[in-house]
Amino acid sequence: MEHLREKAELLRIKECDLRLDTLMQCDTSIDRGIHIGGAFSALTSMTALYYGGVMDYNVENPTDISQDIFLLSKGHAVAALASVYGDVGYIDREALENSRGYGALIKGHPGPVIPGVPVATGPLGHGISIACGYALARRERQRGNVFCMVGDGELQEGSCWEGILLGADRNLSNLCIIVDKNNGQSDNTGKLVVSMDQAARRFRGFGYRVLEAYGEEMESILEALETFIRKPQGGRPTAIICHGYKGFGGRGGAMGSHKAVLSPEETALEMKNQRRLRRTYIENLNRWDRELLAELAKPMGLCLVQNKEGRITDCTRFVPHPGPRKASVREKELVYPQEKLKPLDRNRKYDTFTVAKETMATLARDPRLYSVDADLANASGLFDGVSRVDRGRALNVGIAECNMLCVAEALASEGANVWVSTFPPFFDQRALRRIAVSYQERQEAIEEGWLNEGHNLDITFLATSANLETGVNGATHMGNDDWNLVRQMAGVKVIDVSCPQLLQAVMKWIAQGNRGLVYVRTMKTPLPPLYPPDFVFSYGKACYLRKPQKTDIVLVSSGHGVWEAMEAAKRLEKRGIKAAVLDMPSKDEEAFGELAAAEFPVVFAEQNNGALAEQFGEYLVRQRISCKMERIYTVNTRNSRGELQYIQSGTYPQLIQAFHLAAENLEETVRGIIK
């Protein structure tokens, strides 16, 4: 690299400025504390990355998908990232003050409320997988590198190695993983609980080109980054192991803490030490050509100050980039030949795989549609449908569900409509929850901040073989509890599909864009359509599939349970009992209100742990609605005491008989209620 020594000395000055800003955050934060050790050790590499001329980033337009991207997987170091972002212009430096409190822009971990931060991080082990998603998209566009910083302690997370394996397997030469090797973690700041001393060897074993750098030598970090962008090697991703220690660059003992609450005296002393170092580095500049230094300093936001004799006496700071402008509106509705989506024949049976495959093959005419599977593409139909149009947008990451979700999030954050699929219990709950946090923060940024309409995540989670459809695979595969779990995640919409025509209608609804995070539960059993060919799905709207003029009782169900309810209603009609059947694929509060006010009995018959009945009860409490609860009955997969349980192996007929959910069981239940 040309002028390496001069550039490195200027970067040391910049690094001191960033450390001072980080200390200022500590001094003014709501609890006077930050994760100081990891933030300080991360700053050396981040300084080289953002100011060393190796990263192409656009402060004015942070959503530009052609630029390089940086992910701070070790989200505890948010204070370091905030210092950099305040310095380059993503945010005002005033936002660094009073951080971590409720309503503050800078929180305990980074998220999309901050311009230039694409996803929420904090739970360790997800960043590399997300980075793989960005790298795949950039490789397809033939432009852009992806940098992901992880801690060496973070590499103890198994999910890191899912992403590392994928990056090597897909030859992502535009992916650079920066390992902040500070040899410490929360429980032991001086030594890892599980050693990562062999990190370089392990990355090489996974097929990475490994470069090593040292915190004391800014030149080595610059050279490693320059090697990554200038000298690709055989399609291999790169790992840069940056050696340091917890609190690297600090002088006081508290700097080596995982999280520290510093006294004003400790903060002032450390600031004094950083200013002293800064003066030393400024004095060192006088060894080199002033004009060259001024040219190198300008992109770093530094301006040289010289005395009358021409000697450099200071470096003042300025923001080198204009601040971010509000993102432009992003159009999300998929464009596809709608006439290709033929209505389904009501006299034929269809399975989820066939309907999903054929529908995706049509929707995939729009290049913004992607599918990501995790070794269960043979159950979803997503891969087969999308790959019929473009194999590059039909991804399978192997048996790695966390990987699948994180790759999908990266693609969705840049405007894609992404579908992922696996069995209901296999969706990684920690990754799903973190994605929901990203979704919420993006929504906040759309409503009050830098993002605009269309910039939230559109991800559909296709849960195949939901309810009791898994059958003989047993409790670890059975999806009788997922609706209760997933609906507790803020921002996630849940839809339980009862027939193939409804599935097609739901897919067309999602294709309209801006539907957010949608968890779609589907059946395995081939069945004919229940709905007419022109049916239009509306989220939060239940449909009566059977509604006599004079109703004696209402059966409320979803998924395959609707078929048992319909058959039970036919049986009851022969006995003179008029039963209505209400299919509620998603929570319908208007229907809840009508059911609460009705005089006839209501039976929630669900092939799961009673998700709709739970939501009905919550609705009554929240709305303070009085309801004659002796009219409300539930039949579901809870045990006889109403306790939650998992379901062991059995065929579908066996299981619905065991839990009194078969048509004949429901008929018997209703007759008992009517009597």
Buried (B, 14 or more C-beta within 10 A) or exposed (E): BEBBBBBBBBBBBBBBBBBBBBBBBBBBBEEBBBBBBBBBBBBBBBBBBBBBBBBBBBBEBBBBBEBBBBBBBBBBBBBBBBBBBBBBBBBEBEBBBBBBEEEBBBBBBBBBBBBBBBBBBBBBBBBBBBBBBBBBBBBEEEEBBBBBBBBBBBBBBEBBBBBBBBBBBBBBBBBBBBBBBBBBBBEEBEEBEEEBEEBBEBBBEBBBBBBBBBBEEBBBBBBBBBBBBEEBEEEBBBBBBBBBBBBBBBEBEBBBBBBBBBEEEBBEBBBEBBBEBBEEBBEBBEEBEBEEBBEBBEEBBBEBEEEEEEEBBBBEBEBBBEBBEEBEEBEBEBEBEEEEBEEBEBEEEBBBBBBBBBBBBBBBBBBBBBBBBBBBBEBBBBBBBBBBBBEBBBBBBBEBBBBBBBBBBBBBBBBBBBBBBBBBBBBBBBBBBBBBBBBBBBBBBBEEBBBBEBBBBBBBBBBBBBBBBBBEEEBEBBBBBBBBBBBEBEBBBBBBBBBBBBBBBBBBBBBEBBBBBBBBBBBBBBBBBBBEEEBEBEBBBBBEBBEEEEBBBBBBBBBBBBBBBBBBBBBBEEEEBBBBBBBBBBBBBEBBBBBBEBEBBBBBBBBBBBBBBBBBBBBBEEEEEEBEEEBBBBBBBBEEEEEEBEBEBBEBEBBBBBBBBBBBBBBBBBBEBBE
